[in-house]
Amino acid sequence: MAGMLLTATSTLAEDGGAREQHERHIDRSAINSAVKAKFRLEHVGSLKHVDVETDRHGIVLLRGHVSSQDTKQRAESLARDTEGVRDVRNHIKVKHDD
């Protein structure tokens, strides 16, 4: 009897862990989508060259290139102001058009 109870508890814990991992994946996708949507609403063409990636802790990594330092800072600000974002790592390069 005790063995059956232990097995059932173990199975429930595994299911809970899988569910939690799935929920984190959904949250990461939602954060990525929300940040990208904010970038589109800004109508700044160079933001389309920025990749957004969110880790399992809610830290957003921005990579790519933009045309000005102001645009780089704006991208970071938009990401920071997104629900679920805990921190932003801004690795965007400023690439001036010649």
MIRO-991310 format. One record per atom (N, C-alpha, C): residue number from 1; atom name; x negated, y negated, z negated. Coordinates in nm, 4 decimals. Layout:
<sites>
- n | atom | x | y | z
- NUM | CA | X | Y | Z;
...
</sites>
This chain:
<sites>
- n | atom | x | y | z
- 1 | N | -0.0829 | 0.1190 | 0.0000;
- 1 | CA | 0.0000 | 0.0000 | 0.0000;
- 1 | C | -0.0871 | -0.1250 | 0.0000;
- 2 | N | -0.1864 | -0.1278 | -0.0873;
- 2 | CA | -0.2751 | -0.2439 | -0.0949;
- 2 | C | -0.3492 | -0.2625 | 0.0369;
- 3 | N | -0.3857 | -0.1518 | 0.0999;
- 3 | CA | -0.4545 | -0.1589 | 0.2294;
- 3 | C | -0.3666 | -0.2206 | 0.3363;
- 4 | N | -0.2388 | -0.1858 | 0.3373;
- 4 | CA | -0.1460 | -0.2432 | 0.4361;
- 4 | C | -0.1293 | -0.3929 | 0.4131;
- 5 | N | -0.1208 | -0.4341 | 0.2880;
- 5 | CA | -0.1059 | -0.5748 | 0.2550;
- 5 | C | -0.2292 | -0.6527 | 0.2969;
- 6 | N | -0.3468 | -0.5984 | 0.2726;
- 6 | CA | -0.4723 | -0.6628 | 0.3101;
- 6 | C | -0.4810 | -0.6765 | 0.4617;
- 7 | N | -0.4415 | -0.5730 | 0.5341;
- 7 | CA | -0.4438 | -0.5778 | 0.6800;
- 7 | C | -0.3475 | -0.6834 | 0.7322;
- 8 | N | -0.2288 | -0.6906 | 0.6777;
- 8 | CA | -0.1298 | -0.7898 | 0.7202;
- 8 | C | -0.1795 | -0.9309 | 0.6922;
- 9 | N | -0.2409 | -0.9515 | 0.5751;
- 9 | CA | -0.2940 | -1.0829 | 0.5398;
- 9 | C | -0.4063 | -1.1216 | 0.6343;
- 10 | N | -0.4925 | -1.0267 | 0.6656;
- 10 | CA | -0.6040 | -1.0513 | 0.7573;
- 10 | C | -0.5520 | -1.0885 | 0.8959;
- 11 | N | -0.4508 | -1.0178 | 0.9435;
- 11 | CA | -0.3920 | -1.0465 | 1.0748;
- 11 | C | -0.3300 | -1.1853 | 1.0772;
- 12 | N | -0.2590 | -1.2224 | 0.9707;
- 12 | CA | -0.1999 | -1.3556 | 0.9647;
- 12 | C | -0.3074 | -1.4637 | 0.9659;
- 13 | N | -0.4161 | -1.4415 | 0.8947;
- 13 | CA | -0.5255 | -1.5387 | 0.8922;
- 13 | C | -0.5867 | -1.5539 | 1.0304;
- 14 | N | -0.6027 | -1.4428 | 1.1033;
- 14 | CA | -0.6576 | -1.4494 | 1.2386;
- 14 | C | -0.5632 | -1.5250 | 1.3300;
- 15 | N | -0.4321 | -1.4979 | 1.3201;
- 15 | CA | -0.3346 | -1.5682 | 1.4025;
- 15 | C | -0.3359 | -1.7171 | 1.3719;
- 16 | N | -0.3465 | -1.7530 | 1.2447;
- 16 | CA | -0.3521 | -1.8932 | 1.2050;
- 16 | C | -0.4753 | -1.9613 | 1.2617;
- 17 | N | -0.5878 | -1.8913 | 1.2607;
- 17 | CA | -0.7110 | -1.9466 | 1.3163;
- 17 | C | -0.6993 | -1.9680 | 1.4657;
- 18 | N | -0.6389 | -1.8739 | 1.5357;
- 18 | CA | -0.6198 | -1.8885 | 1.6799;
- 18 | C | -0.5264 | -2.0046 | 1.7093;
- 19 | N | -0.4226 | -2.0188 | 1.6301;
- 19 | CA | -0.3271 | -2.1284 | 1.6487;
- 19 | C | -0.3959 | -2.2622 | 1.6234;
- 20 | N | -0.4772 | -2.2684 | 1.5167;
- 20 | CA | -0.5486 | -2.3923 | 1.4845;
- 20 | C | -0.6454 | -2.4287 | 1.5968;
- 21 | N | -0.7161 | -2.3294 | 1.6507;
- 21 | CA | -0.8092 | -2.3552 | 1.7604;
- 21 | C | -0.7320 | -2.4047 | 1.8826;
- 22 | N | -0.6180 | -2.3470 | 1.9116;
- 22 | CA | -0.5362 | -2.3892 | 2.0249;
- 22 | C | -0.4863 | -2.5322 | 2.0047;
- 23 | N | -0.4431 | -2.5649 | 1.8824;
- 23 | CA | -0.3954 | -2.7003 | 1.8548;
- 23 | C | -0.5075 | -2.8019 | 1.8736;
- 24 | N | -0.6291 | -2.7674 | 1.8314;
- 24 | CA | -0.7430 | -2.8570 | 1.8520;
- 24 | C | -0.7675 | -2.8779 | 2.0000;
- 25 | N | -0.7553 | -2.7710 | 2.0777;
- 25 | CA | -0.7748 | -2.7827 | 2.2222;
- 25 | C | -0.6709 | -2.8775 | 2.2811;
- 26 | N | -0.5478 | -2.8655 | 2.2378;
- 26 | CA | -0.4417 | -2.9547 | 2.2861;
- 26 | C | -0.4719 | -3.0980 | 2.2444;
- 27 | N | -0.5155 | -3.1196 | 2.1223;
- 27 | CA | -0.5494 | -3.2543 | 2.0762;
- 27 | C | -0.6628 | -3.3137 | 2.1591;
- 28 | N | -0.7644 | -3.2342 | 2.1903;
- 28 | CA | -0.8765 | -3.2823 | 2.2712;
- 28 | C | -0.8277 | -3.3240 | 2.4087;
- 29 | N | -0.7427 | -3.2429 | 2.4679;
- 29 | CA | -0.6882 | -3.2753 | 2.5998;
- 29 | C | -0.6026 | -3.4015 | 2.5934;
- 30 | N | -0.5244 | -3.4136 | 2.4866;
- 30 | CA | -0.4389 | -3.5318 | 2.4712;
- 30 | C | -0.5223 | -3.6577 | 2.4552;
- 31 | N | -0.6299 | -3.6492 | 2.3787;
- 31 | CA | -0.7174 | -3.7648 | 2.3607;
- 31 | C | -0.7812 | -3.8024 | 2.4939;
- 32 | N | -0.8363 | -3.7045 | 2.5657;
- 32 | CA | -0.8966 | -3.7324 | 2.6968;
- 32 | C | -0.7973 | -3.8008 | 2.7891;
- 33 | N | -0.6765 | -3.7481 | 2.7949;
- 33 | CA | -0.5732 | -3.8039 | 2.8827;
- 33 | C | -0.5350 | -3.9456 | 2.8414;
- 34 | N | -0.5236 | -3.9681 | 2.7116;
- 34 | CA | -0.4852 | -4.1008 | 2.6626;
- 34 | C | -0.5930 | -4.2045 | 2.6947;
- 35 | N | -0.7192 | -4.1686 | 2.6760;
- 35 | CA | -0.8282 | -4.2621 | 2.7062;
- 35 | C | -0.8311 | -4.2916 | 2.8559;
- 36 | N | -0.8206 | -4.1891 | 2.9387;
- 36 | CA | -0.8225 | -4.2083 | 3.0840;
- 36 | C | -0.7034 | -4.2935 | 3.1295;
- 37 | N | -0.5880 | -4.2743 | 3.0675;
- 37 | CA | -0.4701 | -4.3548 | 3.1020;
- 37 | C | -0.4946 | -4.5016 | 3.0686;
- 38 | N | -0.5567 | -4.5283 | 2.9548;
- 38 | CA | -0.5895 | -4.6670 | 2.9192;
- 38 | C | -0.6863 | -4.7268 | 3.0203;
- 39 | N | -0.7828 | -4.6474 | 3.0655;
- 39 | CA | -0.8772 | -4.6958 | 3.1664;
- 39 | C | -0.8027 | -4.7343 | 3.2946;
- 40 | N | -0.7081 | -4.6510 | 3.3367;
- 40 | CA | -0.6311 | -4.6798 | 3.4596;
- 40 | C | -0.5492 | -4.8073 | 3.4444;
- 41 | N | -0.4914 | -4.8280 | 3.3268;
- 41 | CA | -0.4086 | -4.9463 | 3.3033;
- 41 | C | -0.4905 | -5.0754 | 3.3049;
- 42 | N | -0.6186 | -5.0655 | 3.2806;
- 42 | CA | -0.7055 | -5.1834 | 3.2809;
- 42 | C | -0.7295 | -5.2366 | 3.4224;
- 43 | N | -0.7096 | -5.1532 | 3.5218;
- 43 | CA | -0.7314 | -5.1916 | 3.6626;
- 43 | C | -0.8739 | -5.2410 | 3.6871;
- 44 | N | -0.9696 | -5.1826 | 3.6165;
- 44 | CA | -1.1104 | -5.2119 | 3.6395;
- 44 | C | -1.1647 | -5.0956 | 3.7206;
- 45 | N | -1.1961 | -5.1218 | 3.8469;
- 45 | CA | -1.2368 | -5.0161 | 3.9390;
- 45 | C | -1.3524 | -4.9328 | 3.8908;
- 46 | N | -1.4479 | -4.9939 | 3.8224;
- 46 | CA | -1.5654 | -4.9168 | 3.7826;
- 46 | C | -1.5368 | -4.8187 | 3.6692;
- 47 | N | -1.4237 | -4.8321 | 3.6009;
- 47 | CA | -1.3905 | -4.7355 | 3.4960;
- 47 | C | -1.3575 | -4.5984 | 3.5541;
- 48 | N | -1.3276 | -4.5934 | 3.6840;
- 48 | CA | -1.3010 | -4.4631 | 3.7455;
- 48 | C | -1.4280 | -4.3787 | 3.7541;
- 49 | N | -1.5428 | -4.4405 | 3.7315;
- 49 | CA | -1.6699 | -4.3694 | 3.7342;
- 49 | C | -1.7149 | -4.3259 | 3.5947;
- 50 | N | -1.6232 | -4.3302 | 3.4982;
- 50 | CA | -1.6553 | -4.2941 | 3.3603;
- 50 | C | -1.5877 | -4.1612 | 3.3271;
- 51 | N | -1.6679 | -4.0674 | 3.2796;
- 51 | CA | -1.6162 | -3.9383 | 3.2342;
- 51 | C | -1.5888 | -3.9463 | 3.0847;
- 52 | N | -1.4799 | -3.8829 | 3.0431;
- 52 | CA | -1.4381 | -3.8823 | 2.9033;
- 52 | C | -1.4365 | -3.7378 | 2.8559;
- 53 | N | -1.5036 | -3.7135 | 2.7447;
- 53 | CA | -1.5060 | -3.5798 | 2.6866;
- 53 | C | -1.4895 | -3.5933 | 2.5352;
- 54 | N | -1.4030 | -3.5118 | 2.4781;
- 54 | CA | -1.3778 | -3.5166 | 2.3345;
- 54 | C | -1.4189 | -3.3845 | 2.2720;
- 55 | N | -1.4960 | -3.3916 | 2.1634;
- 55 | CA | -1.5343 | -3.2674 | 2.0966;
- 55 | C | -1.4277 | -3.2286 | 1.9945;
- 56 | N | -1.4473 | -3.1178 | 1.9283;
- 56 | CA | -1.3456 | -3.0643 | 1.8364;
- 56 | C | -1.3297 | -3.1472 | 1.7100;
- 57 | N | -1.4172 | -3.2453 | 1.6900;
- 57 | CA | -1.4088 | -3.3315 | 1.5722;
- 57 | C | -1.3444 | -3.4663 | 1.6038;
- 58 | N | -1.3013 | -3.4859 | 1.7276;
- 58 | CA | -1.2406 | -3.6131 | 1.7656;
- 58 | C | -1.3412 | -3.7188 | 1.8067;
- 59 | N | -1.4631 | -3.6770 | 1.8363;
- 59 | CA | -1.5653 | -3.7704 | 1.8836;
- 59 | C | -1.5623 | -3.7715 | 2.0351;
- 60 | N | -1.5461 | -3.8923 | 2.0905;
- 60 | CA | -1.5359 | -3.9097 | 2.2352;
- 60 | C | -1.6730 | -3.9471 | 2.2902;
- 61 | N | -1.7121 | -3.8794 | 2.3971;
- 61 | CA | -1.8359 | -3.9086 | 2.4680;
- 61 | C | -1.7991 | -3.9720 | 2.6011;
- 62 | N | -1.8508 | -4.0924 | 2.6241;
- 62 | CA | -1.8287 | -4.1627 | 2.7505;
- 62 | C | -1.9587 | -4.1571 | 2.8303;
- 63 | N | -1.9487 | -4.1127 | 2.9552;
- 63 | CA | -2.0644 | -4.1064 | 3.0446;
- 63 | C | -2.0239 | -4.1558 | 3.1822;
- 64 | N | -2.1183 | -4.2112 | 3.2521;
- 64 | CA | -2.0942 | -4.2582 | 3.3870;
- 64 | C | -2.1599 | -4.3926 | 3.4055;
- 65 | N | -2.1032 | -4.4712 | 3.4964;
- 65 | CA | -2.1594 | -4.6037 | 3.5199;
- 65 | C | -2.0483 | -4.7046 | 3.5481;
- 66 | N | -2.0770 | -4.8291 | 3.5096;
- 66 | CA | -1.9852 | -4.9411 | 3.5301;
- 66 | C | -2.0664 | -5.0590 | 3.5835;
- 67 | N | -1.9973 | -5.1645 | 3.6238;
- 67 | CA | -2.0646 | -5.2769 | 3.6890;
- 67 | C | -2.1126 | -5.3864 | 3.5943;
- 68 | N | -2.0707 | -5.3816 | 3.4659;
- 68 | CA | -2.1135 | -5.4881 | 3.3746;
- 68 | C | -2.1148 | -5.4387 | 3.2302;
- 69 | N | -2.1893 | -5.5112 | 3.1476;
- 69 | CA | -2.1949 | -5.4805 | 3.0042;
- 69 | C | -2.0578 | -5.5012 | 2.9403;
- 70 | N | -1.9840 | -5.6036 | 2.9864;
- 70 | CA | -1.8497 | -5.6283 | 2.9331;
- 70 | C | -1.7574 | -5.5086 | 2.9587;
- 71 | N | -1.7676 | -5.4510 | 3.0783;
- 71 | CA | -1.6840 | -5.3358 | 3.1123;
- 71 | C | -1.7225 | -5.2155 | 3.0273;
- 72 | N | -1.8515 | -5.1982 | 3.0029;
- 72 | CA | -1.8990 | -5.0897 | 2.9173;
- 72 | C | -1.8403 | -5.1049 | 2.7771;
- 73 | N | -1.8459 | -5.2258 | 2.7240;
- 73 | CA | -1.7926 | -5.2507 | 2.5900;
- 73 | C | -1.6415 | -5.2350 | 2.5871;
- 74 | N | -1.5738 | -5.2756 | 2.6944;
- 74 | CA | -1.4281 | -5.2614 | 2.7007;
- 74 | C | -1.3884 | -5.1141 | 2.7009;
- 75 | N | -1.4624 | -5.0323 | 2.7740;
- 75 | CA | -1.4342 | -4.8885 | 2.7775;
- 75 | C | -1.4464 | -4.8288 | 2.6377;
- 76 | N | -1.5497 | -4.8682 | 2.5657;
- 76 | CA | -1.5685 | -4.8178 | 2.4297;
- 76 | C | -1.4553 | -4.8639 | 2.3390;
- 77 | N | -1.4167 | -4.9890 | 2.3511;
- 77 | CA | -1.3085 | -5.0432 | 2.2690;
- 77 | C | -1.1771 | -4.9700 | 2.2953;
- 78 | N | -1.1477 | -4.9454 | 2.4222;
- 78 | CA | -1.0245 | -4.8734 | 2.4565;
- 78 | C | -1.0263 | -4.7320 | 2.3978;
- 79 | N | -1.1403 | -4.6660 | 2.4070;
- 79 | CA | -1.1508 | -4.5300 | 2.3529;
- 79 | C | -1.1347 | -4.5318 | 2.2006;
- 80 | N | -1.1998 | -4.6264 | 2.1335;
- 80 | CA | -1.1915 | -4.6347 | 1.9864;
- 80 | C | -1.0487 | -4.6598 | 1.9387;
- 81 | N | -0.9717 | -4.7327 | 2.0174;
- 81 | CA | -0.8354 | -4.7675 | 1.9797;
- 81 | C | -0.7333 | -4.6617 | 2.0202;
- 82 | N | -0.7797 | -4.5433 | 2.0524;
- 82 | CA | -0.6916 | -4.4342 | 2.0931;
- 82 | C | -0.6654 | -4.3424 | 1.9739;
- 83 | N | -0.5401 | -4.3077 | 1.9548;
- 83 | CA | -0.5014 | -4.2213 | 1.8442;
- 83 | C | -0.5769 | -4.0896 | 1.8486;
- 84 | N | -0.6293 | -4.0481 | 1.7346;
- 84 | CA | -0.7000 | -3.9215 | 1.7242;
- 84 | C | -0.8510 | -3.9335 | 1.7396;
- 85 | N | -0.8981 | -4.0475 | 1.7880;
- 85 | CA | -1.0422 | -4.0669 | 1.8083;
- 85 | C | -1.1058 | -4.1055 | 1.6759;
- 86 | N | -1.2067 | -4.0309 | 1.6365;
- 86 | CA | -1.2771 | -4.0591 | 1.5111;
- 86 | C | -1.4030 | -4.1412 | 1.5337;
- 87 | N | -1.4656 | -4.1248 | 1.6508;
- 87 | CA | -1.5865 | -4.1993 | 1.6830;
- 87 | C | -1.6064 | -4.1945 | 1.8332;
- 88 | N | -1.6889 | -4.2857 | 1.8843;
- 88 | CA | -1.7183 | -4.2909 | 2.0275;
- 88 | C | -1.8690 | -4.2968 | 2.0454;
- 89 | N | -1.9183 | -4.2147 | 2.1342;
- 89 | CA | -2.0592 | -4.2184 | 2.1743;
- 89 | C | -2.0605 | -4.2719 | 2.3175;
- 90 | N | -2.1105 | -4.3923 | 2.3340;
- 90 | CA | -2.1044 | -4.4603 | 2.4633;
- 90 | C | -2.2378 | -4.4450 | 2.5365;
- 91 | N | -2.2403 | -4.3550 | 2.6343;
- 91 | CA | -2.3600 | -4.3307 | 2.7156;
- 91 | C | -2.3399 | -4.3841 | 2.8573;
- 92 | N | -2.2527 | -4.4822 | 2.8718;
- 92 | CA | -2.2264 | -4.5424 | 3.0018;
- 92 | C | -2.3472 | -4.6285 | 3.0412;
- 93 | N | -2.3855 | -4.6200 | 3.1665;
- 93 | CA | -2.4940 | -4.7014 | 3.2208;
- 93 | C | -2.4346 | -4.8171 | 3.2979;
- 94 | N | -2.4962 | -4.9338 | 3.2841;
- 94 | CA | -2.4540 | -5.0507 | 3.3622;
- 94 | C | -2.5349 | -5.0472 | 3.4923;
- 95 | N | -2.4612 | -5.0418 | 3.6020;
- 95 | CA | -2.5232 | -5.0314 | 3.7344;
- 95 | C | -2.4745 | -5.1494 | 3.8163;
- 96 | N | -2.5596 | -5.2485 | 3.8302;
- 96 | CA | -2.5225 | -5.3688 | 3.9054;
- 96 | C | -2.5257 | -5.3398 | 4.0541;
- 97 | N | -2.4195 | -5.3812 | 4.1240;
- 97 | CA | -2.4152 | -5.3671 | 4.2693;
- 97 | C | -2.5066 | -5.4702 | 4.3311;
- 98 | N | -2.5942 | -5.4247 | 4.4179;
- 98 | CA | -2.6860 | -5.5172 | 4.4848;
- 98 | C | -2.6361 | -5.5587 | 4.6202;
</sites>
